[in-house]
Amino acid sequence: MPEMRKRLREGLNHLWNHRIFSVLLLLSVTVLLMSYLVTAKNLLIIIDGDESYVIETYADDTREALDETGIKVRSIDTISLPKAQFENGVSTVTIDRTYAITVNAGNNIAQVRTEGEPVGDVLARIGVVVGANDQVTPALTSYTSPGMTISVVHIDYAETTQTEEIAYTSKRVANSKLNKGSEKVAQAGVKGVKTQTYQVTLRNGVEASRVLKTEAVTTQPVEEIIEYGTYVKPTPKPTPKPTAQPAAGSSNGGTPSSGGVTNNGNGGGKQYSSKYKQGSGIIDDKGGTLTLPDGTVLHYSKALDMKATAYTSQGQPSNAVTALGTKTRVGVCAVDPRVIPLKTRLYIVGPNGSWVYGYARAEDVGGAVKGYIVDVFFPTQKQVNNFGRRSCTVYVLK
């Protein structure tokens, strides 16, 4: 009986002690649970470029939690904070460390974000091909910086050929067969052509400069020739009526005169002989001496076989003044200065002394007086008409 009571007492004590332990354990768990609920950690998810982090934090403010991580954020970085407070214990922060730059490639402008990479890498990343001659600013090896503009100018070279006209020259030529005051184009002028080859520099497809490489005349210009007339048509001159003028000492001889024609009535040959036919009264000894019927001896340098024509100022005022500026008068004649120089003293007679004009002075020229022609002056048109055109011998006096 006493033994049984002892065991019962021990059993009750053990049960009591175990019950106290359970109560204490339950109280401890309750306290811990309440503490966790009050001070539970938040989760901060950080996306930093290509890196991601998950941080446990007791902070309730997202920015405060980010600052506690010690992650450096620069002034140029962009931080995305969707919510200032944690929501259900979780918040996400994105850090964008890139910045915007401008790329102008061949006048194509684009905005690009980068993070301090070389210029060449940026261009390659966006697909800009840089040629060997292209100009890139800044250099391909330079690193980007915020607000930078990268310029790419594409440089190309090309050859181009063009033609250019060459102006022709013009000259005027006298034509003695063309009436004075008229003109004609004897040869039309034609422009020439020259071919030029240039090297052209293109900047972004637009011509910036060109340099002449070669130039060659492919078609020569043709000179224009204009002929102007110098011919003056002479007035027709009929054969004059013979007028006999007996010379002293000779029934048939002619008297030397100036300004009148003496017909010696002997007829004339085409050429004079060493002596005129008897009765002419004029003796040419072919030695540079001419003896007139009155005994006057003239010395001459040469004798010329020529054709004689006549002109007057009657009704033709333009003939009133000679080429030397003197007044036209009997004893004046027009010559070709290439044959007989102006101011030369002359003595003019028909072949074999068949007629005599006499003394004359070369003071005038004429459009139709070319070569071996002498144009003698008469006061009236009637005399001119009577004279016509004759063969003559012209003595150039010393």
FENQUI-V993536 format. One record per backbone hydrogen bond with DSSP energy under -0.5 kcal/mol. NH is the residue of the N-H (numbers start at 1). CO is the residue of the C=O. E is the energy in kcal/mol with one decimal. If there is no record, write none. Layout:
nh=NH co=CO e=E
nh=NH co=CO e=E
//
This chain:
nh=5 co=1 e=-1.8
nh=6 co=2 e=-1.8
nh=7 co=3 e=-1.8
nh=8 co=4 e=-2.0
nh=9 co=5 e=-2.2
nh=10 co=6 e=-2.1
nh=11 co=7 e=-2.1
nh=12 co=8 e=-2.0
nh=13 co=9 e=-2.1
nh=14 co=10 e=-2.2
nh=15 co=11 e=-2.2
nh=16 co=12 e=-2.2
nh=17 co=13 e=-2.6
nh=18 co=14 e=-2.4
nh=19 co=15 e=-1.9
nh=20 co=16 e=-2.0
nh=21 co=17 e=-1.9
nh=22 co=18 e=-2.0
nh=23 co=19 e=-2.0
nh=24 co=20 e=-2.5
nh=25 co=21 e=-2.6
nh=26 co=22 e=-2.4
nh=27 co=23 e=-2.3
nh=28 co=24 e=-2.3
nh=29 co=25 e=-2.3
nh=30 co=26 e=-2.1
nh=31 co=27 e=-2.2
nh=32 co=28 e=-2.5
nh=33 co=29 e=-2.7
nh=34 co=30 e=-2.3
nh=35 co=31 e=-2.4
nh=36 co=32 e=-2.3
nh=37 co=33 e=-2.4
nh=38 co=34 e=-1.7
nh=39 co=35 e=-2.5
nh=42 co=57 e=-4.7
nh=43 co=89 e=-3.7
nh=44 co=42 e=-0.5
nh=44 co=55 e=-3.8
nh=45 co=43 e=-0.6
nh=45 co=91 e=-3.1
nh=46 co=44 e=-0.6
nh=46 co=53 e=-3.1
nh=47 co=93 e=-3.1
nh=48 co=46 e=-0.6
nh=48 co=51 e=-2.8
nh=49 co=47 e=-0.6
nh=49 co=95 e=-1.3
nh=51 co=48 e=-2.4
nh=53 co=46 e=-2.9
nh=55 co=44 e=-3.2
nh=57 co=42 e=-3.1
nh=62 co=84 e=-3.1
nh=65 co=61 e=-2.6
nh=66 co=62 e=-2.2
nh=67 co=63 e=-2.5
nh=68 co=64 e=-2.0
nh=69 co=65 e=-0.7
nh=69 co=66 e=-0.8
nh=70 co=66 e=-0.5
nh=70 co=67 e=-1.1
nh=71 co=66 e=-0.6
nh=77 co=74 e=-1.1
nh=78 co=96 e=-3.0
nh=79 co=77 e=-0.5
nh=80 co=94 e=-3.2
nh=81 co=79 e=-0.6
nh=82 co=80 e=-0.6
nh=82 co=92 e=-0.7
nh=86 co=60 e=-1.2
nh=87 co=90 e=-2.0
nh=88 co=86 e=-0.6
nh=90 co=87 e=-1.3
nh=91 co=43 e=-1.7
nh=93 co=45 e=-3.0
nh=94 co=80 e=-1.7
nh=95 co=47 e=-3.2
nh=96 co=78 e=-3.6
nh=96 co=94 e=-0.6
nh=97 co=95 e=-0.7
nh=99 co=114 e=-2.6
nh=101 co=112 e=-3.2
nh=102 co=148 e=-2.7
nh=103 co=110 e=-3.1
nh=104 co=102 e=-0.5
nh=104 co=150 e=-3.5
nh=105 co=103 e=-0.7
nh=105 co=108 e=-2.4
nh=106 co=104 e=-0.7
nh=106 co=152 e=-2.8
nh=108 co=105 e=-1.3
nh=109 co=107 e=-0.7
nh=110 co=103 e=-2.4
nh=112 co=101 e=-2.9
nh=112 co=110 e=-0.5
nh=114 co=99 e=-2.5
nh=119 co=142 e=-3.1
nh=120 co=140 e=-2.8
nh=122 co=118 e=-1.9
nh=123 co=119 e=-2.3
nh=124 co=120 e=-2.1
nh=125 co=121 e=-2.4
nh=126 co=122 e=-1.7
nh=127 co=124 e=-0.9
nh=128 co=123 e=-2.9
nh=129 co=127 e=-0.6
nh=130 co=128 e=-0.5
nh=131 co=129 e=-0.6
nh=134 co=131 e=-0.8
nh=135 co=153 e=-2.5
nh=136 co=134 e=-0.5
nh=137 co=151 e=-2.5
nh=142 co=139 e=-1.7
nh=144 co=117 e=-2.0
nh=147 co=100 e=-1.6
nh=148 co=145 e=-2.0
nh=150 co=102 e=-3.5
nh=151 co=137 e=-3.3
nh=151 co=149 e=-0.6
nh=152 co=104 e=-3.1
nh=153 co=135 e=-2.8
nh=153 co=151 e=-0.5
nh=154 co=152 e=-0.6
nh=155 co=153 e=-0.5
nh=156 co=154 e=-0.5
nh=156 co=202 e=-2.1
nh=158 co=200 e=-2.3
nh=160 co=198 e=-2.2
nh=162 co=196 e=-2.6
nh=164 co=194 e=-2.5
nh=166 co=192 e=-2.5
nh=167 co=165 e=-0.5
nh=171 co=224 e=-2.4
nh=173 co=226 e=-2.9
nh=175 co=228 e=-2.6
nh=178 co=175 e=-1.3
nh=180 co=231 e=-2.7
nh=181 co=229 e=-0.9
nh=182 co=179 e=-1.8
nh=184 co=227 e=-2.2
nh=186 co=184 e=-0.9
nh=186 co=225 e=-1.8
nh=187 co=225 e=-1.8
nh=190 co=222 e=-1.7
nh=192 co=166 e=-2.4
nh=193 co=219 e=-2.2
nh=194 co=164 e=-2.6
nh=195 co=216 e=-3.1
nh=196 co=162 e=-3.2
nh=197 co=214 e=-2.6
nh=198 co=160 e=-3.0
nh=199 co=211 e=-2.7
nh=200 co=158 e=-3.8
nh=200 co=198 e=-0.6
nh=201 co=209 e=-2.9
nh=202 co=156 e=-3.1
nh=202 co=200 e=-0.5
nh=203 co=206 e=-3.1
nh=204 co=154 e=-3.1
nh=204 co=202 e=-0.6
nh=206 co=203 e=-1.4
nh=208 co=201 e=-3.4
nh=209 co=201 e=-1.2
nh=211 co=199 e=-2.1
nh=213 co=197 e=-3.2
nh=214 co=197 e=-1.4
nh=216 co=195 e=-2.3
nh=218 co=193 e=-1.7
nh=218 co=216 e=-0.7
nh=219 co=193 e=-2.3
nh=222 co=190 e=-2.6
nh=224 co=169 e=-2.9
nh=225 co=187 e=-2.2
nh=226 co=171 e=-2.7
nh=226 co=224 e=-0.5
nh=227 co=184 e=-2.9
nh=227 co=225 e=-0.5
nh=228 co=173 e=-2.1
nh=229 co=182 e=-2.9
nh=230 co=175 e=-1.7
nh=230 co=178 e=-0.8
nh=231 co=175 e=-0.6
nh=231 co=178 e=-2.5
nh=233 co=231 e=-0.5
nh=238 co=236 e=-0.5
nh=240 co=387 e=-0.5
nh=245 co=263 e=-0.6
nh=247 co=250 e=-0.8
nh=247 co=253 e=-0.8
nh=250 co=247 e=-2.0
nh=254 co=280 e=-1.3
nh=255 co=245 e=-0.5
nh=259 co=357 e=-1.0
nh=260 co=357 e=-0.8
nh=262 co=260 e=-0.5
nh=262 co=356 e=-1.9
nh=263 co=243 e=-1.5
nh=263 co=261 e=-0.6
nh=264 co=262 e=-0.6
nh=264 co=354 e=-2.6
nh=265 co=354 e=-0.7
nh=276 co=282 e=-0.7
nh=280 co=277 e=-2.1
nh=283 co=281 e=-0.5
nh=283 co=291 e=-2.4
nh=284 co=282 e=-0.5
nh=285 co=283 e=-0.6
nh=285 co=289 e=-1.6
nh=290 co=298 e=-3.1
nh=291 co=283 e=-2.8
nh=292 co=290 e=-0.6
nh=292 co=296 e=-3.2
nh=295 co=292 e=-2.3
nh=298 co=290 e=-3.6
nh=298 co=296 e=-0.6
nh=300 co=288 e=-2.0
nh=300 co=298 e=-0.5
nh=301 co=396 e=-3.2
nh=302 co=396 e=-0.8
nh=304 co=394 e=-2.7
nh=306 co=304 e=-0.6
nh=306 co=392 e=-2.5
nh=307 co=372 e=-1.9
nh=308 co=390 e=-4.2
nh=309 co=374 e=-2.4
nh=311 co=376 e=-2.2
nh=316 co=313 e=-1.8
nh=319 co=316 e=-2.2
nh=320 co=317 e=-2.0
nh=322 co=326 e=-3.5
nh=323 co=363 e=-0.6
nh=324 co=363 e=-1.2
nh=325 co=322 e=-1.5
nh=328 co=320 e=-2.3
nh=332 co=329 e=-1.7
nh=333 co=361 e=-1.9
nh=334 co=375 e=-3.0
nh=335 co=364 e=-2.4
nh=337 co=335 e=-0.7
nh=339 co=336 e=-2.7
nh=340 co=336 e=-2.5
nh=343 co=362 e=-4.5
nh=344 co=341 e=-1.2
nh=346 co=360 e=-3.3
nh=347 co=395 e=-1.7
nh=348 co=358 e=-2.5
nh=349 co=393 e=-2.2
nh=350 co=355 e=-4.1
nh=353 co=350 e=-2.1
nh=354 co=351 e=-1.7
nh=356 co=262 e=-1.3
nh=357 co=348 e=-2.0
nh=358 co=348 e=-2.7
nh=359 co=257 e=-0.8
nh=360 co=346 e=-2.1
nh=361 co=331 e=-2.4
nh=362 co=344 e=-2.7
nh=363 co=333 e=-1.7
nh=363 co=361 e=-1.0
nh=364 co=333 e=-1.7
nh=369 co=366 e=-0.8
nh=370 co=368 e=-1.4
nh=373 co=371 e=-1.7
nh=374 co=307 e=-2.7
nh=375 co=334 e=-2.7
nh=376 co=309 e=-2.8
nh=376 co=374 e=-0.7
nh=377 co=332 e=-1.8
nh=378 co=311 e=-2.2
nh=384 co=380 e=-1.5
nh=385 co=381 e=-2.9
nh=386 co=382 e=-2.3
nh=387 co=383 e=-2.1
nh=388 co=384 e=-2.1
nh=390 co=308 e=-2.7
nh=392 co=306 e=-2.6
nh=393 co=349 e=-3.1
nh=394 co=304 e=-2.7
nh=395 co=347 e=-2.9
nh=395 co=393 e=-0.6
nh=396 co=302 e=-2.9
nh=396 co=394 e=-0.5
nh=397 co=345 e=-2.0
nh=397 co=395 e=-0.9
nh=398 co=299 e=-2.6
//
